[in-house]
């Protein structure tokens, strides 16, 4: 059910279920916190018009506001072109100052002038709620005014490198950066993403606390330097966990391969064994992180992909099979999106190698650099074994946003992870 309430000339919407979301709870949230919830707008300085919107909420009487990094990313990349503006519940607007951001967890700390504050601020909860507890997501989608959406706290997303709360409820466009609160109106998370069908994800309370704790710390005014420091620390830790994990192995064709290399990496399998009139057998095992770090509208990073494919053919002669293999290898591509203004072209190195298990492979490693970050790269590696005339194991991985040391360490471990049965 949707119910509209008009107060002081502004419209607010309540989305509620009589089972888990009594009307009194929504009205209490409106009456207490309407002045602490904002629409966050990116304003093009030249035209004076907004180019994108999100949500934000005030968590102190000193004017501290939490939102998503991706809501204000245009300003981070082009502070001379954009400014950050708020729109409050009474229709007032003003500029916001950026204090800090956490690009890994997609949150930003902004600040409004104290003289412009009205009403009480949101408070942070002492802890996350128990699984199954009702929680409520707030935001300002599509210029509709403040919306409250009921949902359920389903704990932290399992087997995920980036901690996210699984929220059963609809997070709509424009609600990014808004708060998720418990029944007492205390903040337990920040809206960040939706997977549709009443599945949403929230940044959990500890990440908000950690960012807020940096409020009075000195920070470099070079926003991109901050991003690079955060990315290198995150990706170095991720690769270290991958290398320290107990890799699980399985059989693929005549090869022994790592089937799963970490709990936070998800794997799928497949084959064409049941297809008719195919000239080759393909059996594949594909694994990926499945989560990316948003940097700007064209550039995302942080992805990890590991793929193996066993190819075998009795109908193709050796020359035809080699040609087929070459075409198969040429289709490999990066696991993350990037524009030409963000990354260089790939520089590739070709070689024939034997690993520690005596697999003879034709391999190519391609690396592209990030133009704004001196020590970050995307790497794409793919190899094909040469030990069988009409069969081959294709091994492939991509790492996005890593430094040279991580590339070398992971490549070495990956090369030696495969063997013949």
C-alpha positions as CSV (number, residue, x, y, z in Angstrom):
1,X,0.0,0.0,0.0
2,X,1.2,3.6,-0.7
3,X,0.0,6.5,1.4
4,X,0.8,10.1,0.6
5,X,1.2,12.6,3.5
6,X,1.6,16.4,2.8
7,X,3.4,18.4,5.5
8,X,4.6,22.0,5.1
9,X,4.1,21.9,1.3
10,X,6.3,18.8,0.8
11,X,5.1,15.4,-0.1
12,X,6.3,12.3,1.7
13,X,5.4,8.7,0.8
14,X,4.9,5.8,3.1
15,X,5.3,2.3,1.7
16,X,4.1,-0.1,4.3
17,X,2.9,-3.6,5.0
18,X,0.4,-4.0,7.8
19,X,2.3,-7.1,8.8
20,X,5.8,-5.7,9.5
21,X,5.4,-1.9,9.0
22,X,2.8,-0.2,11.2
23,X,1.8,3.3,10.0
24,X,2.9,4.7,13.4
25,X,6.5,3.7,12.7
26,X,6.6,5.6,9.4
27,X,5.0,8.6,10.9
28,X,7.5,8.7,13.7
29,X,10.4,8.5,11.3
30,X,8.9,11.4,9.3
31,X,8.3,13.6,12.3
32,X,11.7,13.0,13.9
33,X,14.1,12.8,11.0
34,X,12.5,14.5,8.0
35,X,15.0,17.4,8.4
36,X,18.0,15.1,8.6
37,X,17.4,13.4,5.3
38,X,18.6,15.1,2.1
39,X,18.6,14.7,-1.6
40,X,22.2,14.9,-2.8
41,X,22.6,16.6,-6.2
42,X,25.6,16.8,-8.5
43,X,25.5,20.3,-10.1
44,X,27.2,21.2,-13.3
45,X,28.9,24.5,-12.6
46,X,28.6,25.7,-16.2
47,X,24.8,25.2,-16.6
48,X,23.8,25.3,-13.0
49,X,21.6,22.2,-13.5
50,X,21.8,18.9,-11.6
51,X,23.3,15.9,-13.5
52,X,22.5,13.2,-11.0
53,X,20.9,12.7,-7.6
54,X,21.2,10.4,-4.6
55,X,20.4,10.5,-0.9
56,X,22.2,11.4,2.2
57,X,21.6,11.7,5.9
58,X,23.0,13.9,8.8
59,X,24.5,12.0,11.7
60,X,25.8,14.9,13.9
61,X,24.8,18.4,15.0
62,X,28.1,19.5,13.5
63,X,26.7,19.0,10.0
64,X,28.2,15.6,9.1
65,X,26.3,13.8,6.3
66,X,26.8,10.3,5.0
67,X,26.1,9.3,1.4
68,X,27.5,7.0,-1.2
69,X,30.8,7.6,-3.0
70,X,29.2,6.8,-6.3
71,X,26.7,9.6,-5.8
72,X,29.5,12.2,-5.6
73,X,32.1,10.5,-7.8
74,X,31.8,13.1,-10.6
75,X,33.0,15.7,-8.1
76,X,35.9,13.5,-7.0
77,X,37.1,13.2,-10.6
78,X,36.3,16.7,-11.8
79,X,36.0,19.1,-8.9
80,X,36.4,22.1,-11.2
81,X,33.4,21.0,-13.2
82,X,30.9,20.0,-10.5
83,X,29.8,21.0,-7.1
84,X,27.8,19.0,-4.5
85,X,24.5,20.4,-3.4
86,X,21.8,19.3,-1.0
87,X,18.0,19.7,-1.2
88,X,16.3,19.5,2.2
89,X,12.7,18.6,3.2
90,X,11.6,22.3,3.0
91,X,13.0,22.9,-0.5
92,X,16.1,24.7,0.7
93,X,19.4,24.1,-1.2
94,X,23.0,24.8,-0.4
95,X,26.5,23.5,-1.1
96,X,28.1,20.6,0.7
97,X,31.8,20.1,1.5
98,X,33.5,16.7,1.0
99,X,35.4,15.6,4.1
100,X,36.4,12.0,3.1
101,X,35.3,8.9,1.3
102,X,35.8,5.2,1.3
103,X,35.8,4.1,-2.3
104,X,36.1,0.4,-1.4
105,X,32.8,0.4,0.6
106,X,31.2,3.1,-1.5
107,X,30.5,5.7,1.2
108,X,31.3,9.4,1.5
109,X,31.4,11.8,4.4
110,X,30.1,15.3,3.5
111,X,29.4,18.4,5.6
112,X,26.7,21.1,5.7
113,X,27.1,24.5,7.3
114,X,26.0,24.3,10.9
115,X,23.8,27.4,10.4
116,X,21.8,25.5,7.8
117,X,20.9,22.6,10.1
118,X,17.3,22.1,11.1
119,X,15.9,19.4,13.4
120,X,17.6,16.5,15.1
121,X,20.2,14.3,13.5
122,X,20.1,10.5,12.9
123,X,22.0,8.5,15.5
124,X,24.1,5.4,14.8
125,X,23.0,2.2,16.4
126,X,25.2,0.4,19.0
127,X,25.2,-2.8,17.0
128,X,23.6,-4.5,14.0
129,X,20.2,-6.0,14.6
130,X,19.4,-9.7,15.0
131,X,18.8,-11.6,11.8
132,X,15.1,-11.5,10.8
133,X,14.5,-8.1,12.5
134,X,12.5,-5.5,10.6
135,X,14.5,-2.5,9.4
136,X,13.5,0.5,7.2
137,X,15.2,2.0,4.2
138,X,14.8,5.8,3.7
139,X,15.7,7.9,0.7
140,X,14.7,10.5,-1.9
141,X,14.1,8.7,-5.2
142,X,13.0,10.4,-8.5
143,X,12.3,13.8,-6.8
144,X,9.3,12.2,-5.0
145,X,10.3,13.3,-1.6
146,X,11.1,11.2,1.4
147,X,10.3,7.5,1.1
148,X,10.3,4.9,3.8
149,X,10.5,1.2,2.6
150,X,10.0,-1.7,5.0
151,X,12.3,-4.7,4.9
152,X,14.0,-7.4,6.8
153,X,17.6,-7.6,8.1
154,X,19.0,-10.9,6.7
155,X,22.5,-10.6,8.1
156,X,25.7,-10.0,6.2
157,X,25.9,-11.4,2.7
158,X,27.6,-14.8,2.9
159,X,30.9,-15.6,1.4
160,X,31.5,-12.0,0.2
161,X,34.8,-10.2,0.3
162,X,33.0,-6.8,0.6
163,X,30.7,-6.8,3.6
164,X,27.1,-6.0,2.7
165,X,23.8,-6.4,4.5
166,X,21.2,-8.5,2.7
167,X,18.1,-6.4,2.9
168,X,14.7,-7.8,1.9
169,X,13.1,-4.6,0.4
170,X,13.0,-2.3,-2.6
171,X,15.9,0.1,-2.9
172,X,14.9,2.4,-5.7
173,X,17.0,4.7,-7.9
174,X,17.9,7.9,-6.0
175,X,17.8,6.1,-2.6
176,X,21.5,5.4,-2.8
177,X,23.2,6.9,0.2
178,X,20.1,7.0,2.3
179,X,20.0,5.4,5.8
180,X,18.6,2.0,6.8
181,X,17.3,2.2,10.4
182,X,16.1,-0.1,13.1
183,X,12.7,0.3,14.8
184,X,14.1,2.9,17.1
185,X,15.2,5.0,14.1
186,X,18.9,4.3,14.7
187,X,21.1,3.8,11.6
188,X,22.3,0.3,10.9
189,X,23.4,0.7,7.3
190,X,23.5,2.7,4.1
191,X,21.5,2.0,0.9
192,X,24.0,1.0,-1.8
193,X,22.6,-1.5,-4.4
194,X,19.6,-3.6,-5.5
195,X,19.4,-7.0,-7.2
196,X,15.7,-6.6,-7.9
197,X,12.9,-8.8,-6.6
198,X,13.0,-7.4,-3.1
199,X,16.7,-8.0,-2.7
200,X,18.7,-5.0,-1.7
201,X,22.2,-4.5,-0.2
202,X,23.4,-2.1,2.5
203,X,26.8,-0.9,3.7
204,X,26.9,-2.2,7.3
205,X,27.2,0.0,10.4
206,X,30.9,-0.7,11.2
207,X,32.0,0.9,7.8
208,X,30.0,4.1,8.6
209,X,31.7,4.3,12.1
210,X,35.1,3.8,10.5
211,X,34.6,6.6,8.0
212,X,33.1,8.9,10.6
213,X,36.2,8.3,12.8
214,X,38.4,9.9,10.1
215,X,36.5,13.2,10.3
216,X,39.3,15.1,12.1
217,X,42.2,13.4,10.4
218,X,44.3,15.3,7.9
219,X,43.6,14.2,4.3
220,X,45.3,14.9,1.0
221,X,43.4,17.3,-1.2
222,X,44.4,15.0,-4.1
223,X,41.3,12.9,-4.3
224,X,42.8,10.5,-6.8
225,X,45.8,9.9,-4.5
226,X,43.3,8.9,-1.8
227,X,41.6,6.4,-4.2
228,X,45.0,4.9,-5.2
229,X,46.0,4.3,-1.6
230,X,42.7,2.7,-0.7
231,X,42.7,0.5,-3.8
232,X,46.2,-0.8,-3.4
233,X,45.6,-1.6,0.3
234,X,42.4,-3.5,-0.6
235,X,43.7,-5.4,-3.6
236,X,46.9,-6.3,-1.9
237,X,44.9,-7.8,0.9
238,X,42.6,-9.6,-1.5
239,X,45.4,-11.2,-3.4
240,X,47.1,-12.2,-0.2
241,X,43.9,-14.0,0.9
242,X,43.6,-15.7,-2.4
243,X,47.2,-17.0,-2.2
244,X,46.8,-18.1,1.5
245,X,43.5,-19.9,0.9
246,X,43.3,-23.7,0.8
247,X,42.7,-24.2,-3.0
248,X,40.3,-27.0,-3.7
249,X,41.1,-29.1,-6.8
250,X,39.1,-31.1,-9.3
251,X,39.5,-33.0,-12.6
252,X,38.8,-31.3,-15.9
253,X,39.3,-33.6,-18.9
254,X,42.8,-35.0,-18.4
255,X,43.9,-32.1,-16.2
256,X,43.8,-31.4,-12.5
257,X,42.8,-27.8,-11.8
258,X,41.9,-25.6,-8.8
259,X,38.1,-25.7,-8.6
260,X,37.7,-23.0,-6.0
261,X,40.4,-20.7,-4.7
262,X,38.6,-18.8,-1.9
263,X,35.2,-18.7,-0.1
264,X,34.4,-15.3,-1.6
265,X,34.9,-16.6,-5.2
266,X,31.8,-18.2,-6.8
267,X,32.2,-21.0,-9.4
268,X,30.0,-22.5,-12.1
269,X,30.5,-25.4,-14.4
270,X,29.2,-26.4,-17.8
271,X,29.7,-28.4,-21.0
272,X,28.4,-29.0,-24.4
273,X,28.4,-32.8,-24.0
274,X,24.7,-33.2,-24.7
275,X,24.7,-30.9,-27.8
276,X,24.4,-32.6,-31.2
277,X,26.5,-32.1,-34.2
278,X,29.4,-30.3,-32.4
279,X,32.9,-30.9,-33.6
280,X,34.5,-30.5,-30.2
281,X,33.9,-31.2,-26.5
282,X,34.0,-28.2,-24.2
283,X,34.0,-28.6,-20.4
284,X,34.4,-25.5,-18.4
285,X,34.9,-24.3,-14.8
286,X,34.4,-20.5,-14.3
287,X,34.9,-18.6,-11.1
288,X,34.7,-14.9,-10.3
289,X,34.4,-12.5,-7.4
290,X,31.2,-11.0,-8.9
291,X,31.6,-7.6,-7.2
292,X,33.3,-4.5,-8.5
293,X,34.5,-1.2,-7.1
294,X,32.9,1.8,-8.7
295,X,35.4,4.6,-9.6
296,X,33.5,6.6,-12.1
297,X,30.8,6.2,-14.8
298,X,33.2,4.4,-17.2
299,X,35.6,2.7,-14.8
300,X,35.0,-0.1,-12.4
301,X,37.7,-2.3,-10.9
302,X,38.4,-5.0,-8.3
303,X,37.1,-7.9,-10.3
304,X,38.7,-11.4,-10.1
305,X,38.1,-14.1,-12.7
306,X,39.6,-17.6,-12.9
307,X,38.5,-19.8,-15.7
308,X,39.5,-23.3,-17.1
309,X,38.2,-25.0,-20.2
310,X,39.0,-28.4,-21.5
311,X,38.7,-28.7,-25.3
312,X,38.9,-32.0,-27.1
313,X,38.1,-33.0,-30.7
314,X,38.3,-36.2,-32.7
315,X,36.8,-34.7,-35.9
316,X,39.3,-31.9,-36.3
317,X,42.9,-32.7,-37.5
318,X,45.8,-31.2,-35.6
319,X,46.1,-28.1,-37.9
320,X,42.3,-27.4,-37.6
321,X,42.4,-27.9,-33.9
322,X,45.3,-25.5,-33.5
323,X,43.4,-22.9,-35.5
324,X,40.3,-23.4,-33.5
325,X,42.3,-23.1,-30.3
326,X,43.9,-19.8,-31.4
327,X,40.4,-18.4,-32.1
328,X,39.2,-19.5,-28.7
329,X,42.1,-17.8,-27.0
330,X,41.6,-14.6,-28.9
331,X,38.1,-14.1,-27.4
332,X,39.5,-13.5,-23.9
333,X,38.8,-10.0,-22.5
334,X,39.0,-8.0,-19.3
335,X,36.6,-8.7,-16.5
336,X,35.9,-5.0,-15.8
337,X,34.7,-2.1,-17.8
338,X,37.1,0.9,-18.5
339,X,37.1,3.8,-21.0
340,X,40.0,5.0,-23.1
341,X,40.4,8.0,-20.9
342,X,41.0,5.8,-17.8
343,X,43.3,3.0,-19.0
344,X,46.0,2.5,-21.6
345,X,45.9,-0.2,-24.4
346,X,47.0,-3.6,-23.3
347,X,50.6,-4.4,-23.7
348,X,51.0,-8.2,-24.3
349,X,53.9,-10.6,-23.9
350,X,53.8,-14.0,-25.6
351,X,55.8,-17.1,-24.5
352,X,56.0,-20.8,-24.4
353,X,56.6,-22.1,-20.9
354,X,56.7,-25.2,-18.7
355,X,55.3,-25.0,-15.2
356,X,56.5,-26.8,-12.1
357,X,54.3,-29.8,-13.1
358,X,55.9,-30.0,-16.6
359,X,52.8,-28.7,-18.5
360,X,53.9,-27.3,-21.8
361,X,51.9,-24.1,-22.5
362,X,51.6,-21.4,-25.0
363,X,50.8,-18.3,-22.9
364,X,50.1,-14.6,-23.2
365,X,50.0,-12.0,-20.5
366,X,48.5,-8.6,-21.2
367,X,48.7,-5.6,-18.9
368,X,47.1,-2.2,-19.1
369,X,47.9,0.7,-16.8
370,X,45.5,3.1,-15.1
371,X,46.1,6.7,-16.4
372,X,45.2,8.4,-13.2
373,X,47.0,6.0,-10.8
374,X,50.7,5.3,-11.2
375,X,50.7,1.9,-9.5
376,X,47.5,0.2,-10.6
377,X,47.0,-2.2,-13.5
378,X,44.6,-4.7,-15.0
379,X,46.1,-8.0,-16.0
380,X,44.8,-10.7,-18.4
381,X,46.5,-14.0,-18.6
382,X,45.6,-16.9,-20.9
383,X,47.4,-20.1,-21.8
384,X,46.7,-23.3,-23.7
385,X,48.5,-26.6,-23.1
386,X,50.5,-28.1,-26.0
387,X,51.0,-31.7,-24.7
388,X,48.1,-33.3,-26.7
389,X,47.5,-33.1,-30.4
390,X,43.7,-32.8,-30.4
391,X,43.1,-31.7,-26.8
392,X,44.1,-28.7,-24.7
393,X,43.4,-27.1,-21.3
394,X,42.8,-23.3,-21.6
395,X,43.7,-21.5,-18.4
396,X,42.6,-17.9,-17.9
397,X,42.6,-15.2,-15.2
398,X,42.0,-11.5,-14.9
399,X,42.8,-9.3,-11.9
400,X,41.6,-5.7,-12.0
401,X,43.2,-2.8,-10.2
402,X,46.3,-4.5,-8.7
403,X,50.0,-3.5,-8.4
404,X,53.0,-5.2,-10.0
405,X,53.9,-7.3,-7.0
406,X,50.3,-8.8,-6.8
407,X,50.5,-9.6,-10.5
408,X,53.8,-11.5,-10.2
409,X,52.7,-13.4,-7.1
410,X,49.3,-14.5,-8.4
411,X,50.7,-15.4,-11.9
412,X,53.3,-17.7,-10.4
413,X,50.8,-19.5,-8.2
414,X,48.3,-19.8,-11.0
415,X,50.8,-21.2,-13.5
416,X,51.9,-24.0,-11.1
417,X,48.3,-24.8,-9.9
418,X,47.5,-27.1,-12.9
419,X,48.9,-30.5,-13.7
420,X,48.1,-33.6,-15.6
421,X,46.3,-36.4,-13.8
